Amino acid sequence: MSLFSLVYAERNAEVRAILDGVDCPTPKRVEEILAQSETCDGLELSDLAELLQAGATESAYEQFEMLRAYTSARWRIAAGNSVRYVAPIYVSSYCVDACPYCNFSALRKDTVRHRLNLDELQREIQSVLARDARVVELVYATDPEYDTRMLVRDITCALEAVRELDGGGVLLCTEYLSSQAYQALADAGLRGIVQWDETLDQQAYTRWHSASPRKADFRTRMDNHDRALSAGLEVASGALFGLADFRYDALMQVSRVRYFAEAYGRAPFVMGTARLKPIAGRELHLATSVSDRAHETALMVYKIALPHVGRWLQTRETFELNLRNMLDGDVFTYSCGEVQPGGYTQINTNSIAGAQFGVNEMERSYVDSELTNLGFRIDYGWMTAPRTEALAAR
């Protein structure tokens, strides 16, 4: 099995050296880089670092708007755009880890927690299917009650519900798992995993996760996508912006996706774009806070660097910010069940006390109207048949 941890030191050193010497590009230089992006297989990381400076430099407004105009012209036409829908279903909010930016942290004694039983899970699934969703993502905290057998049970339950739906499928968001576990989940019909890497900055990662009994293991966490890919699963990758320098995280994610292409012959089906937000009304006061412009710049650089990979626009962000950045082929979820177990069927009525983080839940009629005005439609059933080469890899 190929492992990213084996090339991490080299990739980390490369990105840090680039960022140590990067300057904000002039508008003419931005023009040159964007023109080059259309004539090569992929821009150098040093070129992408220059573009990221448009989000890190307060005076680079013109350069930032050039990126906006370029990405919109290439991936946002007047009509015929689509965004893919995923319905996250939270199954458990019990957690042994102690991430200080998460309301599910074991240290938060006032969080209202719940673990869905099988009947409740079935009701949650039926609730999202009644809203036309066909791709569901089962989401778990680091709950010690869930072993591989329990995950197979839940995946089987969800798969039975979506199996006959065109474009339907099941995704999974959990803590890191073993190769054997991913093999068993793939055999049960799981299509892919969703995991944001928090940050690939090892020093920052340790600072945020040293108190967590599971997440403290940086190397094993970092290689989780490798284990899933080796089992034939699809993966969603990405960083949680705000834990470290956003430029570092964006460049390391691009480098990692290129490693996936070399090692496994395929890229993630989507790049996560999560950004830290206040939890349950509590500000985090981050030294590495990421502004709207920095965040949006990273989204655009992802698309320029990885044109065939969509970005997952987050309900953590306002609808207005998501609309500004939406491009053809992205993933967009306007309702997340209030990011808590039972959120779709209102098992827990105290949404703030039970939610993982703050979200902007939207009404479908309003979202449909606004997207139609921009030339977009929502694709609820977008999963294709499993790739032959992915299955062969198993």
Secondary structure in CASP SS format (residue, H / E / C, confidence):
PFRMAT SS
TARGET T0000
AUTHOR 0000-0000-0000
METHOD secondary structure of the structure
MODEL  1
M C 1.00
S C 1.00
L C 1.00
F H 1.00
S H 1.00
L H 1.00
V C 1.00
Y H 1.00
A H 1.00
E H 1.00
R H 1.00
N H 1.00
A H 1.00
E H 1.00
V H 1.00
R H 1.00
A H 1.00
I H 1.00
L H 1.00
D H 1.00
G C 1.00
V C 1.00
D C 1.00
C C 1.00
P C 1.00
T C 1.00
P H 1.00
K H 1.00
R H 1.00
V H 1.00
E H 1.00
E H 1.00
I H 1.00
L H 1.00
A H 1.00
Q H 1.00
S H 1.00
E C 1.00
T C 1.00
C C 1.00
D C 1.00
G C 1.00
L C 1.00
E C 1.00
L H 1.00
S H 1.00
D H 1.00
L H 1.00
A H 1.00
E H 1.00
L H 1.00
L H 1.00
Q H 1.00
A H 1.00
G H 1.00
A H 1.00
T C 1.00
E C 1.00
S C 1.00
A C 1.00
Y H 1.00
E H 1.00
Q H 1.00
F H 1.00
E H 1.00
M H 1.00
L H 1.00
R H 1.00
A H 1.00
Y H 1.00
T H 1.00
S H 1.00
A H 1.00
R H 1.00
W H 1.00
R C 1.00
I C 1.00
A C 1.00
A C 1.00
G C 1.00
N E 1.00
S E 1.00
V E 1.00
R E 1.00
Y C 1.00
V C 1.00
A E 1.00
P E 1.00
I E 1.00
Y E 1.00
V E 1.00
S E 1.00
S C 1.00
Y C 1.00
C C 1.00
V C 1.00
D C 1.00
A C 1.00
C C 1.00
P C 1.00
Y C 1.00
C C 1.00
N C 1.00
F C 1.00
S C 1.00
A C 1.00
L C 1.00
R C 1.00
K C 1.00
D C 1.00
T C 1.00
V C 1.00
R C 1.00
H C 1.00
R E 1.00
L C 1.00
N C 1.00
L H 1.00
D H 1.00
E H 1.00
L H 1.00
Q H 1.00
R H 1.00
E H 1.00
I H 1.00
Q H 1.00
S H 1.00
V H 1.00
L H 1.00
A C 1.00
R C 1.00
D C 1.00
A C 1.00
R C 1.00
V E 1.00
V E 1.00
E E 1.00
L E 1.00
V E 1.00
Y E 1.00
A C 1.00
T C 1.00
D C 1.00
P C 1.00
E C 1.00
Y C 1.00
D C 1.00
T H 1.00
R H 1.00
M H 1.00
L H 1.00
V H 1.00
R H 1.00
D H 1.00
I H 1.00
T H 1.00
C H 1.00
A H 1.00
L H 1.00
E H 1.00
A H 1.00
V H 1.00
R C 1.00
E C 1.00
L C 1.00
D C 1.00
G C 1.00
G C 1.00
G E 1.00
V E 1.00
L E 1.00
L E 1.00
C E 1.00
T C 1.00
E C 1.00
Y C 1.00
L C 1.00
S C 1.00
S H 1.00
Q H 1.00
A H 1.00
Y H 1.00
Q H 1.00
A H 1.00
L H 1.00
A H 1.00
D H 1.00
A C 1.00
G C 1.00
L C 1.00
R C 1.00
G E 1.00
I E 1.00
V E 1.00
Q C 1.00
W C 1.00
D C 1.00
E C 1.00
T C 1.00
L C 1.00
D C 1.00
Q H 1.00
Q H 1.00
A H 1.00
Y H 1.00
T H 1.00
R H 1.00
W H 1.00
H H 1.00
S C 1.00
A C 1.00
S C 1.00
P C 1.00
R C 1.00
K C 1.00
A C 1.00
D C 1.00
F H 1.00
R H 1.00
T H 1.00
R H 1.00
M H 1.00
D C 1.00
N H 1.00
H H 1.00
D H 1.00
R H 1.00
A H 1.00
L H 1.00
S H 1.00
A C 1.00
G C 1.00
L C 1.00
E E 1.00
V E 1.00
A E 1.00
S E 1.00
G E 1.00
A C 1.00
L C 1.00
F E 1.00
G C 1.00
L C 1.00
A C 1.00
D C 1.00
F H 1.00
R H 1.00
Y H 1.00
D H 1.00
A H 1.00
L H 1.00
M H 1.00
Q H 1.00
V H 1.00
S H 1.00
R H 1.00
V H 1.00
R H 1.00
Y H 1.00
F H 1.00
A H 1.00
E H 1.00
A H 1.00
Y H 1.00
G C 1.00
R C 1.00
A C 1.00
P C 1.00
F C 1.00
V E 1.00
M E 1.00
G E 1.00
T C 1.00
A C 1.00
R E 1.00
L C 1.00
K C 1.00
P C 1.00
I E 1.00
A C 1.00
G C 1.00
R E 1.00
E C 1.00
L C 1.00
H C 1.00
L C 1.00
A C 1.00
T C 1.00
S C 1.00
V C 1.00
S C 1.00
D H 1.00
R H 1.00
A H 1.00
H H 1.00
E H 1.00
T H 1.00
A H 1.00
L H 1.00
M H 1.00
V H 1.00
Y H 1.00
K H 1.00
I H 1.00
A H 1.00
L C 1.00
P C 1.00
H C 1.00
V C 1.00
G E 1.00
R E 1.00
W E 1.00
L E 1.00
Q C 1.00
T C 1.00
R C 1.00
E C 1.00
T C 1.00
F H 1.00
E H 1.00
L H 1.00
N H 1.00
L H 1.00
R H 1.00
N H 1.00
M C 1.00
L C 1.00
D C 1.00
G C 1.00
D C 1.00
V E 1.00
F E 1.00
T C 1.00
Y C 1.00
S C 1.00
C C 1.00
G H 1.00
E H 1.00
V H 1.00
Q C 1.00
P C 1.00
G C 1.00
G C 1.00
Y C 1.00
T C 1.00
Q C 1.00
I C 1.00
N C 1.00
T C 1.00
N C 1.00
S H 1.00
I H 1.00
A H 1.00
G H 1.00
A C 1.00
Q C 1.00
F C 1.00
G C 1.00
V C 1.00
N C 1.00
E C 1.00
M C 1.00
E C 1.00
R H 1.00
S H 1.00
Y H 1.00
V H 1.00
D H 1.00
S H 1.00
E H 1.00
L H 1.00
T H 1.00
N H 1.00
L C 1.00
G C 1.00
F E 1.00
R E 1.00
I E 1.00
D E 1.00
Y C 1.00
G C 1.00
W C 1.00
M C 1.00
T C 1.00
A C 1.00
P C 1.00
R C 1.00
T H 1.00
E H 1.00
A H 1.00
L H 1.00
A H 1.00
A H 1.00
R C 1.00
END
